[in-house]
Amino acid sequence: MNSYKIITPELFTQEHLNYIDDFKKSINMISVQSDLILGAKDTNSRHIISTNAYARIVGLANGNDVANMLDKEMPWENTAKYAEYYVQEDKSLMDSLDP
């Protein structure tokens, strides 16, 4: 089993950034091939990328549109309304060390 250390975006190395760029390309490819709901956030619960299907649910046109947004900043009222619960869930997931 691989063990990963969770780090904040401020500590990302160029290797991390390259991995994230490749991950974003994969998510974009998935977006055009399916309606899969998928995304990733950083340790501050700030969105990095999502599929187009997720973006449409939160009131955005494209998965890239969620980048750098917090749940409380999403156009769809119910996402913003329950943002604090999503952040708690994110923290719980990270605390479990099994994201």
Secondary structure, DSSP 8 states (H G I E B T S, - for coil): --------GGG--HHHHHHHHHHHHHHHHHHHH-----EEE-TTS-EEEE-HHHHHHTT-SSGGGGTT--GGG-SSHHHHHTHHHHHHHHHHHHHTT--
